[in-house]
Amino acid sequence: MVPLSGMNARERVLAAIHRQPFDRVPTDIWATGEVWQRLRERFGTDAEVRAALHIDGMAGVGPAYIGPTLVAPPGENCDYWGIRTRPMAYATGVYDEYSCHPLASATTIDDLEAYPWPQAEWFDFSTVREQALAGRRTQAVAGGYMAPFYQHNKLRGLELSLMDPVLAPEFTHHLLRRTCDFIYAYHQRLFEAADGLIDLAQVTDDLGSQTGPLISLALYREFYAPHHQRFIDLCRQHNVRVMHHDDGAMRDFLPDLVNMGIEILNPVQWNCPGMDAAALKRDFGDRLAFHGGIENQRILPFGSPAEVRAEVRHCIDSLASDGTGYILAPCHNIQPVTPMENIVAMYEEAWEYGRR
């Protein structure tokens, strides 16, 4: 076991994930581009930002895209699925909004077969091991993102994707098989290329809204859970820990997800129904580590520094009540409306209170 007094960021984060003692509560950060720019203006490089705020973070790895040229209309972006977005400026910042869901007009399995599904061969995995070796010198290494429900949402549009399982179950099963076959092949190559050096991957989805589940547990079990299980099994074959991101009130799905093998839950949006942090720790803390927690809709953007500090103490007391199993972070990207003094207060309090 690593001596607690000498932990680096990697050792601290892995201790939390494994629910082992750490020298202090580890921290992570998710933030918009505008927030990162302000942090750089104040503290310097990304590494200097993390050092100044005692942010442990994680190192990300992935392959380079070498597939067909991605073409989008002027002012838009296109990914290798054919999903298009355009940047939209709001008073609070610039966000990429969906402008094209490429399977929105599909109605038959033949339509699905005519779609140019992405291929694992479109990616160069040759540098993944080198990336992972560099990252794990100081940080835990994260690589991979597997989200069947969310990908369904993006390919079809949210409204159609919510209706598909009820109105067109055979069509939906076929769409998900084709979608997840690619995701599986991509991640199999990713994990093989990493050669055991990736610590955690996301098998994830957004199943909850602000007030309750987006779909029923029965629909989840029939259409999406088998793919989650397949991805979790793939991670386990490569000794990769499974992180599950799921916004909102998603408590109904947790027993199934824990039994399938998720090991880290993010973002712990504790102000939503069923998501009380202390109750989650009580009910699942023997099998789950937690990541996130800091309330990012009211307290972090609009509270005072004192309220932010109190929120940090609340999350540590709830989610690290046994002295481990928690990585402190905002429960979503820090937004541009967030005052710098609140960001600093969050990480200062985590540094001070998290060492007790």
Buried (B, 14 or more C-beta within 10 A) or exposed (E): EBEBEEBEBBBBBBBBBBBBBBBBBBBBBBBBEBBBEBBEEEBEEBEEBBEBBBBBBBBBBBBEEEEEEEEBEEEBBBBBBBBBBBEEEEEEBEEEEEBBBBBEEBEEBEEBEEBEEBEBEBBEBEBBBEBBBBBBEBBBBBBBBBBBBBBBBBBBBBEBBBEBBEEBEEBBBBBBEBBBBBBBBBBBBBBEBBEEBBBBBBBBBBBBBEEBBBBEBEBBEBBBBBBBBBBBBBBEEBEBBBBBBBBBBBBBBBEBBBEBBBBBBBBBBBBBBBBBBBEBBEBBBEBBBBBBBBBBBEBBBEBEBEBBBBBBBBBBEBBBBEEBBBBBBBBBBBBBBBBEEBBBBBBBBBBBBBEE
